[in-house]
Amino acid sequence: MAQDWDRGVELELHGIGKYRTVKSTDDAARQLMGNWPKPDGKAFEAAVRACIAALERTRSRALAEKARQAFIDAADDADIYIRSK
């Protein structure tokens, strides 16, 4: 289950002017495990753990929101421009 978020997170990924809107915990996990620019550090690890926890308990809106915030924190830590949160 994708576990859609109430609000997507629009990021500049894979180059200047190349925006992507991440709308679910599943999509966030795929982005983190794909070609993430800083695949280490506490923020990255916390985001991966939060996404896994949320995906394991698909009916938990609180865990989905925690995963969303952890994903935003990991993007900030990786110096990814966030156009909208």
C-alpha positions in Angstrom: 0.0 0.0 0.0 1.4 3.4 -1.0 0.1 5.2 2.1 -0.6 8.6 0.5 0.3 11.7 2.5 -2.2 14.6 3.0 0.4 17.0 1.4 3.1 16.1 -1.1 6.7 17.3 -0.8 8.1 18.9 -3.9 11.8 18.6 -4.2 14.5 19.5 -6.7 16.0 16.1 -7.5 18.4 14.9 -10.1 19.5 18.4 -11.3 18.6 22.0 -11.3 15.0 22.7 -12.2 14.1 19.0 -12.1 11.3 18.8 -9.6 9.5 15.8 -8.2 6.6 15.6 -5.9 6.8 12.8 -3.4 3.2 12.0 -2.3 3.5 8.8 -0.3 5.6 6.9 2.2 6.3 4.2 -0.5 7.5 6.9 -2.9 9.7 8.5 -0.2 11.3 5.1 0.6 12.0 4.5 -3.1 13.6 7.9 -3.4 15.8 7.3 -0.3 16.9 3.9 -1.4 17.5 5.0 -5.0 20.0 7.6 -6.0 19.8 9.7 -2.8 22.6 12.3 -2.8 23.6 11.7 0.9 22.8 8.0 1.7 24.3 8.2 5.2 24.0 10.1 8.4 21.4 10.3 11.1 18.7 12.1 9.1 18.9 9.6 6.3 18.8 6.6 8.6 15.9 8.0 10.6 13.9 8.6 7.4 14.5 5.0 6.2 13.5 3.6 9.6 10.4 5.9 9.7 9.3 4.8 6.2 9.7 1.1 7.0 7.8 1.5 10.3 5.0 3.3 8.5 4.8 0.8 5.7 4.6 -2.1 8.1 1.6 -0.4 9.8 -0.3 0.8 6.8 -3.3 2.2 8.7 -1.3 4.5 10.9 -1.7 8.1 9.8 0.6 9.2 12.7 3.4 7.0 11.4 2.9 8.2 7.8 3.2 11.8 9.1 6.3 10.9 11.0 7.8 9.3 7.8 6.9 12.5 5.8 8.7 14.7 8.4 11.7 12.4 8.5 11.9 12.5 4.7 11.8 16.3 4.8 14.6 16.3 7.4 16.7 13.9 5.3 16.2 16.2 2.2 17.3 19.2 4.3 20.3 17.3 5.6 21.3 16.4 2.0 21.0 20.0 0.9 18.1 19.3 -1.5 16.0 22.3 -2.3 12.4 21.8 -1.1 10.0 23.9 -3.1 6.9 23.0 -1.0 6.3 21.0 2.1 
